[in-house]
Amino acid sequence: MFSIKHIKLLREVLGYGTEVKPQQSPSFAQRACQPLRLQQSCFLCHRLGKQAICRDCLLELPWKTESCERCGVSFVSPHQRVCYECRTWPPAFRHTYALFDYAYPITNLLHSAKYGGQLAVLNLLAELMACHLNPKQLPELFVPVPMHAQDLRHRGYNQALELARGLARRLQRPVDITGVFCTRHKQTQARLSFVERQENVRGLFALQHPARWKAVEHAAIVDDVVTTGSTVGELTQVLLAAGVKQVDVWCCARRQGLLRE
């Protein structure tokens, strides 16, 4: 179910309910200089519209409701805002802000955005994240999870960076593009256990100029999906060791499961 706040934000993003003021008809020269406004098909239902996902399909997405403030796992408790696991084994990051549960059709959307070059989907998801996520405090800057140079050349873009750029445009915050890098190629983690994932990302990230991070009070790591939290946890440790005071995690989707699974 959507709250009134969710509905208002969706209407804002989709452009419904806004007042249209009468304007004079543009001249031929003005019309010629305007960019073409081509329709595109909805990625999910394939109906023609003005954006990558139509309003009906947006309403059907697995929006998060109640979740743990620390790790982002969905749970409902009348007395606790932090789940039992995070109270027992708190992660290094302070908060996790996730827009969706990692369920159909978000799974398909993110897979296509990540591997199929669907940058329009990433742009819309970043816009939705900026409108719907409700952080206690905005970070000083966004830090997208970096890719190894070999993977970046193969794919052509970093989906986390594309999301971070969309957030930065909307929220007027800078994005760190070159300050963090991958030290090696990372093995695919889809079939790894929690312990194997921890080992797989150990020492994966390094900083270009570690000394400058001491001046950063609050940074937010951006990624498309958080699964066990191993990757964002490792990057958080690197940033905290460099002197960053607080690190949050912003992601499009959070898999329903515990960090230590």
C-alpha positions in Angstrom: 0.0 0.0 0.0 1.1 3.5 -0.7 1.1 6.4 1.7 -0.1 9.8 0.7 3.5 10.9 0.7 4.4 8.1 -1.8 1.5 9.0 -4.1 2.4 12.8 -4.1 6.1 12.0 -4.8 5.1 9.7 -7.7 2.8 12.3 -9.1 5.7 14.8 -9.0 8.1 12.5 -10.7 5.6 11.5 -13.4 4.4 15.1 -13.9 0.8 14.7 -12.9 -1.3 17.3 -11.2 1.1 20.2 -12.2 -0.4 23.4 -13.3 0.1 24.2 -17.0 0.2 27.9 -17.7 -1.0 29.2 -21.1 1.9 30.2 -23.4 2.2 31.8 -26.8 2.7 29.5 -29.7 6.4 29.2 -30.5 7.7 30.5 -33.8 9.0 28.1 -36.5 12.6 28.9 -35.5 11.9 28.2 -31.8 10.2 24.9 -32.7 13.2 24.0 -34.9 15.6 24.6 -32.1 13.7 22.5 -29.6 14.8 18.9 -29.0 12.7 16.1 -30.4 10.4 14.6 -27.8 10.2 11.0 -28.9 8.0 8.4 -27.2 9.6 5.3 -25.8 8.1 2.0 -24.8 7.8 1.0 -21.2 10.5 -1.5 -20.4 8.0 -3.8 -18.6 4.7 -3.6 -20.4 6.0 -2.1 -23.7 3.3 0.5 -24.0 4.4 3.8 -25.5 5.0 6.7 -23.1 7.3 9.4 -22.0 9.7 7.5 -19.8 11.4 4.1 -19.4 8.7 2.7 -17.0 5.1 3.8 -17.2 3.1 4.9 -14.2 1.0 1.7 -14.0 4.1 -0.4 -13.9 5.8 1.9 -11.3 2.9 1.3 -9.0 3.4 -2.4 -9.2 7.1 -2.4 -8.2 8.1 -3.9 -4.9 8.4 -0.7 -2.9 10.0 -1.0 0.5 7.9 -0.1 3.5 9.2 -1.0 7.0 12.8 -2.0 7.2 15.8 -2.1 9.5 17.5 1.3 9.7 20.9 -0.3 9.8 21.0 -3.0 7.1 17.8 -2.3 5.2 16.2 -5.7 5.6 12.4 -5.5 5.6 10.9 -6.3 8.9 8.0 -4.9 11.0 8.4 -4.4 14.8 6.3 -2.1 17.0 9.2 -1.5 19.3 12.5 -1.8 17.3 13.9 0.1 14.3 17.0 -2.1 14.1 16.8 -5.8 13.5 18.2 -8.4 15.9 21.2 -9.2 13.8 22.3 -5.5 13.5 21.8 -5.1 17.3 24.0 -8.2 17.8 26.6 -7.7 15.0 26.3 -4.0 13.9 27.7 -3.4 10.4 30.3 -0.6 9.9 27.9 1.6 7.9 25.4 3.7 9.9 22.2 3.5 7.8 21.0 1.6 4.7 18.4 3.4 2.5 16.9 1.0 -0.1 14.0 1.9 -2.4 12.8 -1.6 -3.4 12.9 -5.2 -2.2 15.0 -7.2 -4.6 12.0 -9.0 -6.2 10.3 -9.3 -9.6 10.2 -7.1 -11.7 13.1 -5.1 -10.1 15.3 -8.1 -10.5 14.7 -8.0 -14.3 15.0 -4.2 -14.4 18.4 -4.1 -12.7 19.8 -7.0 -14.6 18.9 -5.2 -17.9 20.2 -1.9 -16.6 23.4 -3.5 -15.4 24.2 -5.8 -18.4 22.0 -4.6 -21.2 22.9 -0.9 -21.5 19.5 0.4 -20.3 20.7 3.7 -19.1 17.2 5.3 -19.3 16.1 2.8 -16.7 19.0 3.7 -14.4 18.2 7.4 -14.8 14.6 6.9 -13.8 15.5 4.7 -10.9 18.0 7.4 -9.7 15.2 10.0 -9.9 12.9 7.7 -7.9 15.6 7.2 -5.3 16.2 10.9 -4.9 12.4 11.5 -4.5 11.5 8.6 -2.2 14.4 7.8 0.0 14.1 9.7 3.2 17.5 9.9 4.9 17.9 11.5 8.3 20.6 13.7 6.9 22.0 14.2 3.3 25.6 13.1 2.9 28.3 15.5 1.9 29.1 13.4 -1.2 28.1 10.2 -2.9 30.7 7.4 -3.4 29.6 4.9 -6.1 31.0 1.4 -5.7 33.8 1.4 -8.3 34.4 -1.3 -10.9 37.8 -2.7 -12.0 39.2 -1.1 -15.1 38.9 -4.4 -17.0 35.2 -4.8 -16.2 34.5 -1.1 -16.9 36.1 -1.4 -20.4 34.0 -4.5 -21.1 30.7 -3.1 -19.9 31.2 0.5 -20.9 29.7 2.1 -17.8 29.4 1.7 -14.1 25.7 1.3 -13.0 26.5 2.5 -9.5 28.1 5.7 -10.9 25.1 6.3 -13.2 22.8 6.1 -10.1 25.1 8.4 -8.1 25.1 11.0 -10.9 21.3 11.0 -11.0 21.1 11.4 -7.2 23.7 14.2 -7.3 21.8 16.2 -10.0 18.5 16.0 -8.0 20.0 16.5 -4.5 22.7 18.9 -5.4 25.6 16.9 -3.9 28.9 16.0 -5.4 30.0 12.6 -6.7 33.4 11.2 -6.0 34.5 9.6 -9.4 38.2 8.9 -9.0 38.9 8.8 -5.3 38.2 5.1 -4.9 39.4 2.3 -7.1 39.4 -1.5 -7.4 42.7 -3.1 -6.8 41.9 -6.3 -8.7 39.2 -8.1 -10.7 36.4 -9.4 -8.4 35.0 -12.9 -8.8 31.3 -13.0 -9.4 29.6 -13.4 -6.0 26.2 -14.7 -7.0 26.9 -18.3 -5.8 29.3 -17.6 -2.9 28.4 -18.0 0.7 28.7 -15.2 3.2 32.2 -16.2 4.3 33.3 -16.6 0.7 32.0 -13.2 -0.2 33.9 -11.7 2.7 37.1 -13.2 1.5 36.3 -12.3 -2.1 36.1 -8.5 -1.3 38.9 -8.3 1.3 41.4 -5.7 0.2 39.3 -5.0 -3.0 39.2 -1.2 -2.6 41.9 1.5 -2.1 41.9 5.3 -2.1 43.8 7.6 -4.5 44.5 10.3 -1.9 43.7 8.9 1.6 44.7 12.1 3.4 41.9 14.2 1.8 39.2 11.9 3.2 39.9 13.1 6.8 37.9 16.2 6.0 34.8 14.2 5.0 32.2 14.0 7.8 29.5 12.0 6.1 29.6 10.0 2.9 27.1 7.7 1.2 28.0 4.7 -0.8 25.8 4.1 -3.8 25.1 0.7 -5.4 22.4 -0.9 -7.4 21.8 -3.9 -5.2 22.9 -4.9 -1.6 22.8 -8.6 -1.1 24.8 -9.7 2.0 26.4 -6.3 2.4 30.0 -7.7 1.9 31.0 -5.2 -0.8 29.6 -2.1 0.8 30.9 -3.2 4.1 34.4 -3.5 2.8 34.2 -0.1 1.1 32.9 1.3 4.4 35.8 0.0 6.3 38.2 1.6 3.9 36.5 5.0 4.1 36.3 4.9 7.9 40.0 3.9 8.2 40.8 7.0 6.1 39.0 9.3 8.5 35.4 9.6 7.3 33.2 10.0 10.3 30.0 8.4 9.1 29.2 6.2 6.1 25.6 5.3 4.9 24.5 3.1 2.1 22.1 4.1 -0.6 20.9 1.4 -3.0 18.1 0.8 -5.4 17.2 -2.6 -4.0 18.0 -4.7 -1.0 17.7 -8.5 -1.1 15.5 -9.9 1.6 18.0 -11.7 3.8 20.4 -11.2 6.6 23.8 -9.7 6.2 25.5 -12.9 7.6 23.6 -15.4 5.4 
